[in-house]
Amino acid sequence: MFAYIIRRLIGAVFMLLLVSLVTFGIFFGLPKLAGQTTDQIAAGYVGKAPTKEAIAATTERLGLDDPILVQYGNYIKGIVVGRDYKAGPTTDHCAAPCLGYSFRSSQPVRETLMDRAPATVSLAAGAALIWLTGGILIGVLSALRRGSLWDRTAMIIALSGVSLPIYFTGLVSLALFSYGLEIFPGGGSYRGITENPVTWFQSLVLPWVTLAFLYAAMYARLTRAGMLETMNEDFIRTARAKGLPEKTVVTKHALRASLTPIMTVFGLDLGLLLGGAVLTESTFGIPGLGRLSIDSIRSGDLPMVLGVVLITSFSIVMINLIVDLLYAIVDPRVRLG
């Protein structure tokens, strides 16, 4: 097990380096291949009315004249040991891990990401708890009552949840429960949990339910399909032949064997959400990483976009590593070595 963890951690480091290299090349290398000059690239960091002096200073400050691999090497060095950035007459130090410096907001990328991350983590964690619990429960009941009215109704609702886009269900829920019945706060009312725990919870109920409705539908269908397949396996018939209670057969044997593909998908979904639930955050006005990425793309803040991409990649890699380790716990047939 220990050797497996070390191998996966080494592989995760190489994967993150590859993702960062590709992303860095797309943001800073492709523009030159497309015909943009160094001055044109530097002008995007200066402002609306860039002068030649400001463009030249920005080019020197960011090292845009250096080869792309040298620029990438400096970027990786900043992640490991930190980096100094000249912002006008002053020099700002970006402590490790330094993910770059945003000249749009005049602060290190890491500080902005850390400021926005709690909102995204709150949204993703709450929604994941709801959709995982609800989706698995509905899927198990549908599989045990195959062909019943419950099964058909649950699958129709699940199909509707998968089909309806998040911005539609989000706007409908806001219209009904916020602006109509006035049960929950409207969009843009999010407050941090340390600032106001009650408002934090109230402002996230609708986003949690709306986001969970989309994912719970898919997880219900996956669980149902896995349970239907597993319930016909030989070890299930053997467990029943031994006289085990049906509850034990379903939960300890059938459900555990059906959770492996669900955990795989869950790792990917949660990793992506931790990088920012773009549509949900935009619909409900939540200041998380998703909205930050949209705002950064619109303003041309490439260092900030690169930072969000790296955070998303890191989340996916680490959560999938945890999921791989949980395989051996959930399904005894899996052995890691």
N, C-alpha and C positions, 0 to 999 in steps of 0.2 A: 504493500500500500504506500509506504513512504517513497519508494523508488518511483511509483506511478505519479505521485504528487509532484515530485521534483521534475520529472519529464514533462508533465503538463504545464508547470510553471515556466520552464525554459521555452516550451512551445508557445506559451502565451506572450512571453517577452518578444520573441521573433515575430509573432503575428502582429503585435502592436507596432513594432518597428516597420513592418511591411505596410501596414495601414497608414501610418504617419508619412512614410516615404511617398506612397501613391497620392495621398491627399495633398501633401506639400507640393508635389510635382504638378498636380492639377491646378492648384491655386496660384503657384508662383512660376511654374515652368511653362505650362500651356499657353498663357498669354503671350510670351515671347515667341513661341512657335507659331502662334496665330498672327504674328506681325506687329504686336505692340512693342514699342520701344521702352527702355528703362525709364525715361522721363514720363511717359504716359502712365506707367504703372505707379511711379512715385507720386504723380499728380492726384491719384485716388486717395492718398493719405494726407494731403495738404489741406484741402478745403474747396469751397466753391470758386474762389478766385485765386488760383495758385500763381505765384510769381516764379520767375526763373531761379531766383536765389533760394526760395523756399523749396522748390523741386530739387535743386542741387543738394541742399542741406539734408533733405529727407533721403535722397539716394545714398549719400554717404553714411547717414545715421543707421540706415537699415541694411547697408551692404548690398544693395540691389545690383550693383555692378559685378559682384562676385559670381562665380559659377554656381549653378543651382545646387550642386552637391556640397559646396562650401557653405552656402546658406543653410542647407539642411543640417549639416554638421554643427553649425553654430546653434541651430534651434534645439537639437538633441542635447548639446552641451548645456544649454540653458535649463533643460528639464532636470539634468543631473546635478549641476552645481550652481545654477542661477545665472543671471545675466544683467548687465547694466544697459539702460536705454537712455539716450539723451533726448529729453523732451523740452526743446527750447533751450534756455540758458541753464537749466538744471539737469541733473542726471538722476534718474530713478533706478533703484535697484530692485530687480524682480527675483525674489528668493526662490530656491528650488522647492518643489518642481515648478519651473517657470514655463508656462505654456504660451508665452509670447506677450506682446504689449500692444494694447489697443490705443492708437492715436486718436480714434474717434471719441473715446470716453476718457482718455488721458489716465489710464490705470492698467495695471497688469491684468491679463485675461483671467488668471486664476482667481483673483479677488471677485470679479464679476460672476464667474461660474459658481464660486462658493456662496455668493449672495443669492443666486437664483436656484441653486440645487435643492434647498429644503422644500420649496414649493413643489418641485417635480417629484421628489422622493415621497412627499406626503400624498400626492395624487396617485402615484403608481402603486405604493404599498397598500393604501386603502382599497383601491379598485381591485388589485390582485387578490386580496383576501376575500372580497365579495365574490368575484367571478370564479375563483378556484373552488371555494366552498359550495357556492350555489350550482356551478356547472357540473361538478362531480356528483353532487347529491341528486340533481335532476337526471343526469345520465344513468346513474345506478338504478333509480326507481323506474325509469323508462325501459331499461333492459330487463328488469325483473317482471315488468308488466307489459311485455311486448305485445303490440296489437291492441291494447286497451285504449279507452278514451283518453286516459292520462298520457299515454305514450304519444298518441297522435297530436294531442293539443300541445304538449311540450315541444315536440319536434317542429310543429308549425310556428310556434313562438320563437324557437331557436333559429329557424330559417329566416324569420322576419328580422331577428337581431343581427344576423350575419349580413343581411341584404341592406338594411337601412344605414346610411352614412352617419357618422358621429355628429356632424354639424346639423343634421336634420333632427335627430333625437335630442340633441342638446338644446337647440332653439325651441323645440316643442316643450321640453321640460321647463325651460325658463319661462315660456309664455304661460304655461299652466300653473306651475307651483311657485313662481317668483312674482310675476307681474299680474297673474290672475287671482289665485288664492292667497298669495303673499305669505306662504308658509316658510319659504327659504329666501335668503338674500339674493339679489340679482347679480348679474355679471359684474366683475371688477370689484367685488366686495371682499376679496381674499385678504386675510391678515395672518401673519406668522403665529405659530403656536405659542411662542414666548411672548408675543405682543398681546394677544387676546385669545386664549384657548377656546372659548365658547364660539366666538366669531369664526375662528379657524375651522372648527368642526362644522358649523352651520353652512359656511361657504363652500365646503367640499362635499357635502352630502349629494347634491345633484351631479357634480362631475364624477364622483365615485360610482353612483348608480348608472349614469349614462355610459361611462366607459366600461363598466363591468357588464352591462347588458350586451354590448357588442362581443366581448370575449367569452362571457358565460355561455352564450349560445353555441359558440364553436366548441367549447370544452364539453358541453353536454352531449353534443353529437359524437365527439371523440370517445368520451367515456362510454356511451351507449354501445358504440361499435366494438370497442375493446372488451366490454363485459359480455356481449353476445358471443364473441369469439372464444373468450376464456371459459365461459360456463360450459362449453362443450368439450373441454380438455379432459384427458384421462385423470389428472391429479384431482380435479373437482369431483369426478365420480368416485374416486377412491376416498376422498375426504367424507363424502356423504355415506359411503359404504361403511366407514368406521363408526358411524353414528354421531358425527359432530353436529352441533346445532346449526341450522341454516344461517343464522346471523354470523357465526364464526366462519362458515364456508364462504359467505359472500364478502365479508370484510377482511378477514385474515388471509384468504387464499385468492379468491377471484379478483378482488379490487386491487390488491398489491401487485398481482401479475399484470393488471391492466394499466398501471400508473406509469410505466416506463416511457411510452410515447408521449403521454401527457406532460411528464416532467421535461422532456426534451423541448416540446413546443413552449412550455411555460418559461423555460430559461431564455429562449429567444425573445418572447414577447416582453418579459419583464426587463430584459437588458435594453431593448429598444425604447421602452417607456422611460427608463431611467435616463436615457439620452434626450428626453423631451417628448411629451405627448402634444404634438404641434396643433392638431385640430381641436383637441379638448381644451388646451390652454388658451387658444385664440378665441374659442366660442364663449368660454366663461371668464375671460379676462384674468387668467391666473399668470402671474409674472414668473414663469419657470423657464427652463432651458429651451423648451419648444418655441415659446414666444421670442426668446432671446435670439435663437437661430434665425427666425423669420426677420426680425428687426435688423440683425447684422447683415443678412443677405441684401435687404433693401438698401441699407446704407453703404454697402461695399466694405464692411469691416471684416476683411479676410482673416486676420489673426483670431478674431472671436469665433468665426465659423469653424476654423480649424480646431480650436479648443473644444467646441461642442462635439465635433466629429470624433476627436480622440477620447473624450469622456464616454460617448456612446459605445465606441469600440471596446474600451476598457470594461465597461459594464457588461457587455455581451460576453466577452472572453472570461471574466471572473465568475459570472453567474453560471455559465455553462460548465466551468470547472467544478463548481459546487454541485451542480446537477449530476455530473459524471460520478462524483464521489458518493452521492446519495443513491445511485443505482444499486450498489451492493447492499444497502440497508433496506430499500424498498422491495427489491426482488432478489431473493437468496440465490437464484440461478445465475446471477451476474457475479463474476469474480474479477477483481482488478489486481493486476500484477505487473 
